[in-house]
């Protein structure tokens, strides 16, 4: 039911924030470190990160049945909503119409961005203890978000820098 609620109420990219809120804050199934570890692992695996996260957490909690339940709960309601809205959209406006729907989706996207930023701040406040990771994150945000440097270019520079910083911080 938790994943059904998450899948039914999250819209426009705020899924990670909803998942963290439900699984860490409300249910207490994971703590922040476990959630971040699972999330990092799911980003490495091919596929949609949040779907991978739901399957991983479902499997950890209840095995294969939990993975299937989490997957189904996360995706069934949004799929039904998408197919229904798409049907009415194309039936009423055709492929080129729908300014109101576009404006609604733009607003929902902005709300999701705000929710993701709030989740990032909340996670950072409790889990980031050193200045190095903050500087790395800030450099990535500036590089991609402000300077519009392609993701691959930023990663080619920041991944080695991040690994070097982590190795330097581990030395006694």
C-alpha positions in Angstrom: 0.0 0.0 0.0 2.9 2.4 0.7 4.2 2.0 -2.9 0.7 2.4 -4.3 0.3 5.6 -2.4 3.7 6.8 -3.5 3.0 6.0 -7.2 -0.4 7.5 -7.0 0.6 10.8 -5.4 4.0 11.6 -6.9 4.0 13.6 -10.1 6.6 15.3 -12.3 9.9 14.0 -10.9 9.3 14.3 -7.1 9.2 10.5 -6.6 12.5 10.2 -4.7 11.3 12.7 -2.2 8.0 11.0 -1.7 9.8 7.6 -1.3 12.2 8.9 1.3 9.4 10.6 3.2 7.2 7.5 3.2 9.9 4.9 3.8 12.3 6.8 6.2 10.1 9.3 8.0 6.7 7.8 8.1 7.3 4.0 8.1 10.8 3.9 9.6 11.6 0.9 7.3 15.0 2.5 6.5 17.2 5.2 8.0 18.7 8.0 5.8 22.0 6.1 5.3 20.3 2.9 4.2 18.0 4.9 1.9 21.0 6.8 0.3 23.0 3.6 -0.1 20.0 1.9 -1.8 19.4 4.9 -4.0 23.1 5.1 -5.0 23.1 1.4 -5.9 19.9 1.8 -7.9 21.5 4.6 -9.9 24.2 2.3 -11.1 21.9 -0.4 -12.3 20.3 0.1 -15.8 16.6 1.3 -15.7 14.6 3.9 -13.9 16.3 4.6 -10.6 13.1 4.9 -8.6 11.6 1.7 -10.0 14.9 -0.1 -9.2 14.7 1.4 -5.7 11.1 0.2 -5.1 12.1 -3.3 -6.3 15.2 -3.4 -4.1 13.4 -2.2 -1.0 10.5 -4.5 -1.6 12.9 -7.4 -2.0 14.7 -6.5 1.2 11.5 -6.3 3.2 9.5 -9.2 1.8 11.6 -11.1 -0.8 10.4 -11.7 -4.3 6.7 -11.1 -3.4 7.7 -7.7 -1.8 9.6 -6.8 -5.0 6.6 -7.6 -7.1 4.2 -5.8 -4.8 6.4 -2.7 -4.7 6.9 -2.6 -8.5 3.2 -3.1 -9.1 2.1 -0.5 -6.5 4.5 2.0 -7.8 3.6 1.7 -11.5 0.0 0.5 -11.9 -1.9 3.6 -10.8 0.4 6.0 -12.8 0.1 3.8 -15.9 -3.7 3.8 -15.6 -3.8 7.5 -15.1 -1.4 8.1 -18.1 -3.5 6.0 -20.4 -6.7 7.6 -19.4 -5.4 11.2 -19.6 -3.7 10.4 -22.9 -6.9 9.0 -24.4 -8.9 12.0 -23.5 -6.2 14.4 -24.5 -5.9 12.9 -28.0 -9.6 12.4 -28.4 -10.4 16.1 -27.5 -7.4 18.0 -28.9 -5.5 15.8 -31.3 -1.7 15.7 -31.2 -1.1 19.4 -31.6 -3.6 20.9 -29.0 -3.7 21.1 -25.3 -2.3 24.4 -24.0 -4.0 24.0 -20.6 -2.5 20.5 -20.2 1.0 21.8 -21.1 0.7 24.7 -18.6 -0.5 22.2 -15.9 2.4 19.9 -16.6 4.9 22.8 -16.5 3.5 23.9 -13.1 3.7 20.3 -11.8 7.3 20.0 -13.0 8.3 23.2 -11.1 6.6 21.9 -8.0 8.6 18.6 -8.4 11.9 20.5 -8.7 11.1 22.4 -5.5 10.3 19.1 -3.7 13.5 17.5 -4.9 15.5 20.5 -3.7 13.8 20.4 -0.3 14.6 16.7 0.0 18.2 17.3 -0.9 18.5 20.0 1.7 16.9 17.7 4.3 19.2 14.8 3.5 22.3 17.0 3.4 21.5 18.6 6.7 21.5 15.2 8.5 24.1 13.3 6.5 26.8 15.7 5.1 29.5 16.3 7.8 32.4 17.5 5.6 32.9 20.5 3.3 34.4 18.4 0.5 31.1 16.7 -0.6 29.3 20.1 -0.5 31.9 21.6 -2.8 31.7 18.7 -5.2 27.9 18.9 -5.3 28.0 22.7 -5.7 30.5 22.3 -8.6 28.2 19.8 -10.3 25.2 22.1 -9.9 27.0 25.1 -11.2 28.5 23.2 -14.1 25.3 21.6 -15.3 22.6 23.9 -14.1 24.2 27.3 -14.6 27.0 27.0 -17.1 25.1 24.3 -19.1 28.2 22.1 -19.5 27.2 18.7 -20.8 26.7 16.0 -18.2 29.5 13.8 -19.6 32.0 16.6 -19.4 31.1 17.4 -15.8 31.3 13.8 -14.8 34.7 13.3 -16.5 36.1 16.1 -14.3 34.1 15.7 -11.1 34.2 11.9 -10.7 38.0 11.7 -10.4 38.0 14.8 -8.2 35.3 13.3 -5.9 37.2 10.0 -5.6 40.5 11.8 -4.9 38.8 13.9 -2.2 37.3 10.8 -0.6 40.7 9.1 -0.6 42.4 12.2 0.9 39.7 12.4 3.7 40.2 8.7 4.6 43.9 9.0 5.3 44.8 9.3 9.0 
